[in-house]
Amino acid sequence: MPKGYPSKVERTCLVCGKSFLTIPAAVQRGGGKYCSRACYHKSQAIPLETHFRKGVGQTTENGCVLWAGIKDAKGRGIIYSSTHRRGKRVFSAHRVAWELAKGAITQLENIADMVIEDRSPNRKLTPAEVRSIRRRYAEGGVSQQQLADEYGVNQTTVSTIVLRKRYRLVN
């Protein structure tokens, strides 16, 4: 190596801003931009929105956007993203659409939607049945045990429904 030529040069990582040393030849080749492979991979991440836009199809008369991208076995839109910052590889297209339009979905919002839309996997009663139990018990003339027998649940379940300890999100 020629005299006075530095063996290492100090650089600043373009991703994390950390200072690091690299060889001059790497800089000359256009490299020496990232302190680690992890930072390099972060720099290569394609925004999830970009993946989503590739799958968007035409819009119907009523404003629904049809999914033209990849679909799963049940016909639901999915997005593959091996370089997204969340580290996850498969995303549901409808969930990405919601998050792009309205922000991240909290667990509470997800549970509320599941109850309102009647999609709870452990549920035995529909929201309409819960409302009926509350109304009929409040009107009087029927016991919790009678309601439990009628709806095929335990009396304790009826009690927790009436006291709004269960199905709290059902009005």
KEVEX-552526 format. One record per atom (N, C-alpha, C): atom name; x, y, z; residue number from 1. Coordinates in nm, 2 decimals. Layout:
BEGIN
- CA;X;Y;Z;NUM
...
END
This chain:
BEGIN
- N;0.08;-0.12;0.00;1
- CA;0.00;0.00;0.00;1
- C;0.09;0.12;0.00;1
- N;0.06;0.22;-0.08;2
- CA;0.14;0.34;-0.09;2
- C;0.15;0.42;0.04;2
- N;0.26;0.48;0.06;3
- CA;0.29;0.55;0.19;3
- C;0.19;0.67;0.20;3
- N;0.13;0.69;0.32;4
- CA;0.04;0.79;0.34;4
- C;-0.11;0.76;0.30;4
- N;-0.13;0.64;0.25;5
- CA;-0.26;0.60;0.21;5
- C;-0.33;0.53;0.32;5
- N;-0.44;0.58;0.37;6
- CA;-0.50;0.52;0.50;6
- C;-0.55;0.38;0.47;6
- N;-0.53;0.30;0.57;7
- CA;-0.57;0.16;0.56;7
- C;-0.72;0.15;0.58;7
- N;-0.78;0.24;0.65;8
- CA;-0.92;0.24;0.68;8
- C;-0.97;0.39;0.68;8
- N;-1.09;0.40;0.63;9
- CA;-1.15;0.54;0.63;9
- C;-1.27;0.54;0.72;9
- N;-1.30;0.65;0.79;10
- CA;-1.42;0.65;0.87;10
- C;-1.53;0.70;0.79;10
- N;-1.65;0.63;0.81;11
- CA;-1.77;0.67;0.73;11
- C;-1.89;0.67;0.83;11
- N;-2.00;0.73;0.79;12
- CA;-2.12;0.73;0.87;12
- C;-2.23;0.65;0.80;12
- N;-2.29;0.55;0.87;13
- CA;-2.39;0.47;0.82;13
- C;-2.51;0.55;0.77;13
- N;-2.56;0.52;0.65;14
- CA;-2.67;0.60;0.60;14
- C;-2.80;0.56;0.67;14
- N;-2.81;0.45;0.74;15
- CA;-2.93;0.40;0.80;15
- C;-2.94;0.44;0.95;15
- N;-2.84;0.41;1.02;16
- CA;-2.84;0.43;1.17;16
- C;-2.76;0.55;1.21;16
- N;-2.67;0.60;1.13;17
- CA;-2.59;0.72;1.16;17
- C;-2.47;0.69;1.24;17
- N;-2.44;0.56;1.27;18
- CA;-2.33;0.52;1.35;18
- C;-2.20;0.53;1.26;18
- N;-2.09;0.57;1.33;19
- CA;-1.96;0.59;1.27;19
- C;-1.90;0.45;1.26;19
- N;-1.83;0.42;1.14;20
- CA;-1.76;0.29;1.13;20
- C;-1.64;0.31;1.04;20
- N;-1.56;0.21;1.04;21
- CA;-1.44;0.21;0.95;21
- C;-1.46;0.11;0.83;21
- N;-1.41;0.15;0.72;22
- CA;-1.41;0.06;0.60;22
- C;-1.29;0.09;0.52;22
- N;-1.26;0.00;0.42;23
- CA;-1.14;0.02;0.34;23
- C;-1.17;0.11;0.22;23
- N;-1.07;0.19;0.18;24
- CA;-1.09;0.29;0.08;24
- C;-1.14;0.23;-0.05;24
- N;-1.10;0.10;-0.08;25
- CA;-1.14;0.04;-0.21;25
- C;-1.30;0.02;-0.21;25
- N;-1.36;-0.01;-0.09;26
- CA;-1.50;-0.03;-0.09;26
- C;-1.57;0.10;-0.12;26
- N;-1.52;0.21;-0.07;27
- CA;-1.58;0.35;-0.10;27
- C;-1.56;0.38;-0.25;27
- N;-1.45;0.35;-0.31;28
- CA;-1.42;0.37;-0.45;28
- C;-1.52;0.29;-0.54;28
- N;-1.56;0.17;-0.49;29
- CA;-1.65;0.09;-0.57;29
- C;-1.80;0.13;-0.55;29
- N;-1.82;0.23;-0.46;30
- CA;-1.95;0.28;-0.43;30
- C;-2.01;0.21;-0.31;30
- N;-1.93;0.14;-0.24;31
- CA;-1.97;0.07;-0.11;31
- C;-1.94;0.16;0.01;31
- N;-1.93;0.09;0.12;32
- CA;-1.89;0.16;0.24;32
- C;-2.00;0.26;0.29;32
- N;-2.12;0.22;0.27;33
- CA;-2.24;0.31;0.30;33
- C;-2.30;0.27;0.43;33
- N;-2.29;0.14;0.47;34
- CA;-2.36;0.08;0.58;34
- C;-2.27;0.02;0.68;34
- N;-2.30;0.03;0.81;35
- CA;-2.21;-0.03;0.91;35
- C;-2.22;-0.18;0.92;35
- N;-2.33;-0.23;0.88;36
- CA;-2.36;-0.38;0.89;36
- C;-2.45;-0.43;0.78;36
- N;-2.46;-0.56;0.77;37
- CA;-2.56;-0.62;0.68;37
- C;-2.70;-0.59;0.72;37
- N;-2.73;-0.58;0.85;38
- CA;-2.86;-0.55;0.89;38
- C;-2.90;-0.41;0.84;38
- N;-2.81;-0.31;0.85;39
- CA;-2.84;-0.18;0.80;39
- C;-2.86;-0.18;0.65;39
- N;-2.77;-0.25;0.58;40
- CA;-2.79;-0.26;0.43;40
- C;-2.93;-0.32;0.40;40
- N;-2.97;-0.42;0.47;41
- CA;-3.10;-0.48;0.44;41
- C;-3.22;-0.39;0.47;41
- N;-3.20;-0.31;0.58;42
- CA;-3.30;-0.21;0.61;42
- C;-3.31;-0.11;0.50;42
- N;-3.20;-0.07;0.44;43
- CA;-3.20;0.03;0.33;43
- C;-3.27;-0.03;0.21;43
- N;-3.28;-0.16;0.20;44
- CA;-3.34;-0.22;0.08;44
- C;-3.49;-0.24;0.09;44
- N;-3.54;-0.22;0.21;45
- CA;-3.68;-0.25;0.24;45
- C;-3.77;-0.17;0.15;45
- N;-3.86;-0.24;0.09;46
- CA;-3.96;-0.18;0.01;46
- C;-4.09;-0.15;0.09;46
- N;-4.14;-0.02;0.09;47
- CA;-4.25;0.01;0.17;47
- C;-4.37;-0.09;0.14;47
- N;-4.44;-0.12;0.25;48
- CA;-4.56;-0.21;0.23;48
- C;-4.66;-0.15;0.13;48
- N;-4.67;-0.02;0.14;49
- CA;-4.77;0.05;0.05;49
- C;-4.73;0.02;-0.10;49
- N;-4.60;0.02;-0.13;50
- CA;-4.56;-0.01;-0.27;50
- C;-4.61;-0.15;-0.31;50
- N;-4.59;-0.25;-0.22;51
- CA;-4.64;-0.38;-0.25;51
- C;-4.79;-0.38;-0.27;51
- N;-4.86;-0.31;-0.18;52
- CA;-5.01;-0.31;-0.19;52
- C;-5.05;-0.25;-0.32;52
- N;-5.00;-0.14;-0.36;53
- CA;-5.04;-0.07;-0.48;53
- C;-5.03;-0.16;-0.61;53
- N;-4.93;-0.25;-0.61;54
- CA;-4.91;-0.34;-0.72;54
- C;-5.03;-0.43;-0.74;54
- N;-5.10;-0.46;-0.63;55
- CA;-5.21;-0.56;-0.63;55
- C;-5.35;-0.49;-0.65;55
- N;-5.36;-0.36;-0.64;56
- CA;-5.49;-0.29;-0.65;56
- C;-5.54;-0.30;-0.80;56
- N;-5.66;-0.35;-0.81;57
- CA;-5.73;-0.36;-0.94;57
- C;-5.82;-0.24;-0.97;57
- N;-5.92;-0.27;-1.04;58
- CA;-6.02;-0.16;-1.08;58
- C;-6.12;-0.14;-0.97;58
- N;-6.18;-0.02;-0.97;59
- CA;-6.28;0.02;-0.87;59
- C;-6.41;0.00;-0.93;59
- N;-6.51;-0.05;-0.86;60
- CA;-6.64;-0.08;-0.90;60
- C;-6.72;0.05;-0.89;60
- N;-6.85;0.05;-0.94;61
- CA;-6.93;0.16;-0.94;61
- C;-6.96;0.21;-0.80;61
- N;-6.98;0.12;-0.70;62
- CA;-7.01;0.15;-0.57;62
- C;-6.88;0.19;-0.48;62
- N;-6.77;0.20;-0.55;63
- CA;-6.65;0.25;-0.48;63
- C;-6.56;0.14;-0.42;63
- N;-6.60;0.01;-0.44;64
- CA;-6.52;-0.10;-0.39;64
- C;-6.39;-0.12;-0.48;64
- N;-6.28;-0.14;-0.42;65
- CA;-6.16;-0.17;-0.50;65
- C;-6.14;-0.32;-0.51;65
- N;-6.13;-0.37;-0.63;66
- CA;-6.11;-0.51;-0.65;66
- C;-5.96;-0.55;-0.64;66
- N;-5.93;-0.66;-0.58;67
- CA;-5.79;-0.70;-0.56;67
- C;-5.75;-0.78;-0.68;67
- N;-5.64;-0.74;-0.75;68
- CA;-5.60;-0.81;-0.87;68
- C;-5.46;-0.88;-0.84;68
- N;-5.42;-0.87;-0.72;69
- CA;-5.29;-0.93;-0.68;69
- C;-5.31;-1.08;-0.64;69
- N;-5.21;-1.13;-0.57;70
- CA;-5.21;-1.27;-0.53;70
- C;-5.32;-1.29;-0.43;70
- N;-5.38;-1.41;-0.43;71
- CA;-5.49;-1.45;-0.34;71
- C;-5.45;-1.58;-0.27;71
- N;-5.50;-1.60;-0.15;72
- CA;-5.48;-1.72;-0.08;72
- C;-5.58;-1.83;-0.13;72
- N;-5.58;-1.95;-0.06;73
- CA;-5.66;-2.06;-0.10;73
- C;-5.81;-2.02;-0.09;73
- N;-5.84;-1.93;0.00;74
- CA;-5.98;-1.89;0.02;74
- C;-6.03;-1.77;-0.06;74
- N;-5.93;-1.73;-0.15;75
- CA;-5.97;-1.62;-0.24;75
- C;-5.95;-1.48;-0.18;75
- N;-5.88;-1.47;-0.07;76
- CA;-5.86;-1.34;0.00;76
- C;-5.72;-1.28;-0.05;76
- N;-5.72;-1.15;-0.07;77
- CA;-5.59;-1.09;-0.12;77
- C;-5.48;-1.10;-0.01;77
- N;-5.36;-1.13;-0.06;78
- CA;-5.25;-1.13;0.03;78
- C;-5.13;-1.06;-0.04;78
- N;-5.04;-1.01;0.04;79
- CA;-4.92;-0.94;0.00;79
- C;-4.80;-1.01;0.06;79
- N;-4.70;-1.05;-0.03;80
- CA;-4.58;-1.10;0.02;80
- C;-4.48;-0.99;0.03;80
- N;-4.41;-0.98;0.14;81
- CA;-4.31;-0.87;0.16;81
- C;-4.19;-0.92;0.24;81
- N;-4.09;-0.97;0.18;82
- CA;-3.97;-1.03;0.26;82
- C;-3.88;-0.92;0.31;82
- N;-3.90;-0.79;0.27;83
- CA;-3.81;-0.69;0.31;83
- C;-3.88;-0.58;0.39;83
- N;-4.00;-0.60;0.43;84
- CA;-4.07;-0.50;0.51;84
- C;-4.02;-0.49;0.65;84
- N;-4.02;-0.37;0.71;85
- CA;-3.96;-0.34;0.84;85
- C;-4.02;-0.43;0.95;85
- N;-4.15;-0.48;0.94;86
- CA;-4.21;-0.56;1.04;86
- C;-4.15;-0.70;1.05;86
- N;-4.08;-0.74;0.94;87
- CA;-4.02;-0.87;0.94;87
- C;-4.11;-0.98;0.90;87
- N;-4.24;-0.94;0.89;88
- CA;-4.34;-1.04;0.85;88
- C;-4.34;-1.06;0.70;88
- N;-4.38;-1.17;0.65;89
- CA;-4.37;-1.20;0.51;89
- C;-4.50;-1.19;0.44;89
- N;-4.61;-1.23;0.50;90
- CA;-4.74;-1.23;0.44;90
- C;-4.84;-1.14;0.51;90
- N;-4.91;-1.06;0.44;91
- CA;-5.00;-0.96;0.49;91
- C;-5.14;-0.98;0.42;91
- N;-5.25;-0.96;0.50;92
- CA;-5.38;-0.96;0.44;92
- C;-5.40;-0.83;0.37;92
- N;-5.44;-0.83;0.24;93
- CA;-5.46;-0.71;0.16;93
- C;-5.56;-0.61;0.23;93
- N;-5.67;-0.67;0.28;94
- CA;-5.78;-0.59;0.34;94
- C;-5.73;-0.52;0.46;94
- N;-5.64;-0.58;0.54;95
- CA;-5.59;-0.52;0.66;95
- C;-5.49;-0.41;0.62;95
- N;-5.41;-0.43;0.52;96
- CA;-5.31;-0.33;0.48;96
- C;-5.39;-0.21;0.43;96
- N;-5.50;-0.23;0.35;97
- CA;-5.58;-0.12;0.30;97
- C;-5.63;-0.04;0.41;97
- N;-5.68;-0.11;0.52;98
- CA;-5.74;-0.03;0.63;98
- C;-5.63;0.05;0.70;98
- N;-5.52;-0.01;0.72;99
- CA;-5.41;0.06;0.79;99
- C;-5.35;0.17;0.71;99
- N;-5.35;0.16;0.58;100
- CA;-5.30;0.27;0.50;100
- C;-5.40;0.39;0.50;100
- N;-5.53;0.35;0.51;101
- CA;-5.64;0.46;0.51;101
- C;-5.66;0.52;0.64;101
- N;-5.66;0.44;0.75;102
- CA;-5.70;0.48;0.88;102
- C;-5.60;0.47;0.99;102
- N;-5.49;0.41;0.97;103
- CA;-5.39;0.39;1.07;103
- C;-5.39;0.25;1.12;103
- N;-5.30;0.22;1.21;104
- CA;-5.28;0.08;1.27;104
- C;-5.41;0.04;1.34;104
- N;-5.43;-0.09;1.34;105
- CA;-5.55;-0.15;1.41;105
- C;-5.51;-0.19;1.54;105
- N;-5.57;-0.14;1.65;106
- CA;-5.54;-0.19;1.78;106
- C;-5.61;-0.32;1.81;106
- N;-5.57;-0.39;1.91;107
- CA;-5.63;-0.52;1.95;107
- C;-5.77;-0.49;1.99;107
- N;-5.80;-0.38;2.07;108
- CA;-5.94;-0.35;2.11;108
- C;-6.03;-0.33;1.99;108
- N;-5.98;-0.26;1.89;109
- CA;-6.06;-0.23;1.77;109
- C;-6.09;-0.37;1.70;109
- N;-5.99;-0.45;1.69;110
- CA;-6.00;-0.58;1.62;110
- C;-6.11;-0.67;1.69;110
- N;-6.10;-0.67;1.83;111
- CA;-6.20;-0.75;1.90;111
- C;-6.34;-0.69;1.89;111
- N;-6.35;-0.56;1.90;112
- CA;-6.48;-0.50;1.88;112
- C;-6.54;-0.53;1.75;112
- N;-6.46;-0.52;1.64;113
- CA;-6.51;-0.55;1.51;113
- C;-6.55;-0.70;1.50;113
- N;-6.48;-0.79;1.56;114
- CA;-6.51;-0.93;1.56;114
- C;-6.64;-0.95;1.62;114
- N;-6.67;-0.89;1.74;115
- CA;-6.80;-0.90;1.81;115
- C;-6.91;-0.84;1.73;115
- N;-6.89;-0.72;1.68;116
- CA;-7.00;-0.65;1.60;116
- C;-7.03;-0.73;1.47;116
- N;-6.93;-0.78;1.41;117
- CA;-6.95;-0.85;1.28;117
- C;-6.98;-1.00;1.30;117
- N;-6.99;-1.04;1.43;118
- CA;-7.03;-1.18;1.46;118
- C;-6.93;-1.28;1.41;118
- N;-6.80;-1.25;1.43;119
- CA;-6.69;-1.34;1.38;119
- C;-6.61;-1.40;1.50;119
- N;-6.66;-1.39;1.62;120
- CA;-6.58;-1.44;1.73;120
- C;-6.58;-1.59;1.73;120
- N;-6.46;-1.65;1.73;121
- CA;-6.45;-1.80;1.72;121
- C;-6.51;-1.87;1.84;121
- N;-6.51;-1.81;1.96;122
- CA;-6.55;-1.88;2.08;122
- C;-6.69;-1.84;2.12;122
- N;-6.76;-1.76;2.04;123
- CA;-6.89;-1.71;2.08;123
- C;-7.00;-1.81;2.06;123
- N;-7.09;-1.81;2.15;124
- CA;-7.21;-1.90;2.14;124
- C;-7.33;-1.82;2.11;124
- N;-7.33;-1.69;2.14;125
- CA;-7.44;-1.60;2.12;125
- C;-7.41;-1.49;2.02;125
- N;-7.51;-1.46;1.93;126
- CA;-7.50;-1.35;1.84;126
- C;-7.52;-1.22;1.92;126
- N;-7.47;-1.11;1.86;127
- CA;-7.50;-0.98;1.92;127
- C;-7.65;-0.96;1.94;127
- N;-7.73;-1.00;1.85;128
- CA;-7.88;-0.99;1.86;128
- C;-7.93;-1.07;1.98;128
- N;-7.88;-1.19;2.00;129
- CA;-7.92;-1.27;2.11;129
- C;-7.88;-1.20;2.25;129
- N;-7.77;-1.15;2.25;130
- CA;-7.72;-1.08;2.37;130
- C;-7.81;-0.96;2.40;130
- N;-7.85;-0.88;2.30;131
- CA;-7.94;-0.77;2.32;131
- C;-8.07;-0.82;2.37;131
- N;-8.12;-0.93;2.32;132
- CA;-8.25;-0.98;2.36;132
- C;-8.25;-1.03;2.50;132
- N;-8.14;-1.10;2.54;133
- CA;-8.12;-1.14;2.68;133
- C;-8.13;-1.02;2.78;133
- N;-8.05;-0.92;2.75;134
- CA;-8.05;-0.80;2.83;134
- C;-8.19;-0.73;2.84;134
- N;-8.25;-0.72;2.72;135
- CA;-8.38;-0.66;2.72;135
- C;-8.49;-0.74;2.80;135
- N;-8.49;-0.87;2.77;136
- CA;-8.59;-0.95;2.84;136
- C;-8.57;-0.96;2.99;136
- N;-8.45;-0.97;3.03;137
- CA;-8.42;-0.97;3.17;137
- C;-8.46;-0.84;3.24;137
- N;-8.42;-0.73;3.17;138
- CA;-8.46;-0.60;3.23;138
- C;-8.61;-0.58;3.24;138
- N;-8.68;-0.63;3.15;139
- CA;-8.83;-0.62;3.15;139
- C;-8.89;-0.70;3.26;139
- N;-8.82;-0.80;3.31;140
- CA;-8.87;-0.88;3.42;140
- C;-8.95;-1.00;3.37;140
- N;-9.00;-1.08;3.46;141
- CA;-9.09;-1.20;3.43;141
- C;-9.01;-1.32;3.38;141
- N;-8.88;-1.31;3.37;142
- CA;-8.80;-1.43;3.33;142
- C;-8.67;-1.43;3.41;142
- N;-8.64;-1.55;3.45;143
- CA;-8.52;-1.57;3.53;143
- C;-8.39;-1.59;3.44;143
- N;-8.28;-1.57;3.50;144
- CA;-8.15;-1.59;3.43;144
- C;-8.14;-1.74;3.39;144
- N;-8.19;-1.83;3.48;145
- CA;-8.18;-1.97;3.44;145
- C;-8.27;-2.01;3.33;145
- N;-8.39;-1.94;3.32;146
- CA;-8.48;-1.97;3.21;146
- C;-8.42;-1.92;3.08;146
- N;-8.35;-1.80;3.08;147
- CA;-8.29;-1.75;2.96;147
- C;-8.17;-1.84;2.92;147
- N;-8.10;-1.89;3.02;148
- CA;-7.98;-1.98;3.00;148
- C;-8.03;-2.10;2.93;148
- N;-8.14;-2.16;2.98;149
- CA;-8.19;-2.28;2.92;149
- C;-8.24;-2.26;2.77;149
- N;-8.30;-2.15;2.75;150
- CA;-8.35;-2.11;2.62;150
- C;-8.24;-2.09;2.52;150
- N;-8.13;-2.03;2.56;151
- CA;-8.02;-2.00;2.47;151
- C;-7.91;-2.10;2.47;151
- N;-7.92;-2.20;2.55;152
- CA;-7.82;-2.31;2.55;152
- C;-7.69;-2.27;2.62;152
- N;-7.69;-2.18;2.72;153
- CA;-7.57;-2.14;2.79;153
- C;-7.59;-2.16;2.94;153
- N;-7.49;-2.14;3.01;154
- CA;-7.49;-2.15;3.16;154
- C;-7.56;-2.03;3.22;154
- N;-7.62;-2.04;3.33;155
- CA;-7.68;-1.93;3.40;155
- C;-7.58;-1.82;3.43;155
- N;-7.45;-1.86;3.46;156
- CA;-7.35;-1.77;3.49;156
- C;-7.32;-1.68;3.37;156
- N;-7.33;-1.74;3.25;157
- CA;-7.31;-1.66;3.13;157
- C;-7.41;-1.56;3.11;157
- N;-7.54;-1.59;3.14;158
- CA;-7.64;-1.49;3.14;158
- C;-7.62;-1.38;3.24;158
- N;-7.58;-1.42;3.36;159
- CA;-7.55;-1.32;3.46;159
- C;-7.44;-1.22;3.41;159
- N;-7.33;-1.27;3.36;160
- CA;-7.22;-1.19;3.31;160
- C;-7.26;-1.10;3.19;160
- N;-7.36;-1.15;3.11;161
- CA;-7.41;-1.07;3.00;161
- C;-7.49;-0.95;3.06;161
- N;-7.58;-0.98;3.15;162
- CA;-7.67;-0.88;3.21;162
- C;-7.59;-0.78;3.28;162
- N;-7.48;-0.82;3.35;163
- CA;-7.40;-0.72;3.42;163
- C;-7.29;-0.66;3.33;163
- N;-7.30;-0.69;3.21;164
- CA;-7.20;-0.63;3.10;164
- C;-7.06;-0.67;3.13;164
- N;-7.04;-0.78;3.19;165
- CA;-6.90;-0.83;3.21;165
- C;-6.86;-0.91;3.09;165
- N;-6.95;-0.96;3.02;166
- CA;-6.93;-1.03;2.89;166
- C;-7.00;-0.95;2.78;166
- N;-6.95;-0.96;2.66;167
- CA;-7.02;-0.89;2.55;167
- C;-7.03;-0.74;2.58;167
- N;-6.93;-0.69;2.64;168
- CA;-6.94;-0.54;2.68;168
- C;-6.96;-0.45;2.56;168
- N;-6.91;-0.49;2.45;169
- CA;-6.91;-0.41;2.33;169
- C;-7.04;-0.41;2.25;169
- N;-7.13;-0.50;2.29;170
- CA;-7.26;-0.52;2.23;170
- C;-7.36;-0.43;2.30;170
- N;-7.41;-0.33;2.23;171
- CA;-7.51;-0.24;2.29;171
- C;-7.65;-0.29;2.28;171
END
